[in-house]
Amino acid sequence: MRRMRPTVLLFDIDGTLIDNAGSGRRSMDLAFQELHQRRDACESFSLSGMTDQAIVRKALEIIGVPATPEAISAVISTYLRHLAQEVLRVEDARYRLHAGMREAVDAALARPGFAVGLGTGNVREGARIKLERVGLHDRFSFGGFGCDHENRVELIRHGARSGAARLGVPLEDCRVVVIGDTPKDVDAARGIGASCIGVGTGHFTPAQLLDAGATHAFADFTHREALATLLGEA
């Protein structure tokens, strides 16, 4: 059996691990309504693959409010307060973990030499709120988050470094795999020289993710080759 390189896995959340039934978008709209009386601030652009800070910055600019650090922080704090309520309002059938993901995460956690974390545009507290609803938050002890860096490449780099540190090896000795559902996840992985497994559980098909440069792509993690690819066995 060939020896596996130390492996860092970084899972995106929205569209990849879970379907949050629009609770994140509603919470952001409510935050802008409460603070700026503009529930339409995010209406003109797609939030897919964007970091929380980048979303807020762009929305503030659209409505003509200076995107100062204080203004961004105020929206995110208000968003998190609404998010904690909104995720609980969604019925179980609609707020769900995507097929095969719990099994994939648990299989990776059981492997020696694997560090399993998050690579997400969500701020850390938002990630906790969203994943606790499906009982998955405790599986992830580290990650790269939207509060670590507004730029997705840099937050993925942060997550990869954190994973390598947990394994006690230099990052350059690691196999790093980003699992995501958007071209922005693909771009971030490529930006640090990592592999990317795309999943067609969001707004993009596996073919579109492969065209964007994903190393592999599957409809979801029930595909017979998906888990083997994640674990480096394919």
Number of C-alpha atoms within 10 A of each C-alpha: 3 5 5 14 13 20 26 28 28 27 26 27 23 27 22 23 29 22 18 22 19 14 21 22 17 16 22 26 21 22 25 24 15 14 13 14 12 16 16 15 23 20 12 9 10 9 14 18 23 20 22 24 24 18 22 24 20 16 23 22 12 16 14 10 13 13 17 11 10 10 15 19 14 15 25 22 14 17 24 19 15 19 24 19 13 19 23 14 11 15 10 12 7 11 20 17 21 19 17 15 19 16 13 17 20 13 13 19 17 11 12 11 18 23 26 27 24 29 30 30 31 26 20 17 15 23 19 17 17 26 22 13 18 16 12 18 15 9 15 17 13 19 27 30 28 26 18 20 20 20 17 26 21 19 23 32 23 18 26 34 21 20 30 23 13 16 18 11 13 12 19 11 11 21 19 28 23 29 26 32 34 28 20 17 30 26 18 24 30 17 14 14 14 22 20 28 25 34 29 21 23 21 11 17 18 22 17 16 26 19 12 16 19 28 18 19 27 21 18 21 24 15 13 10 14 23 20 12 13 22 17 13 11 9
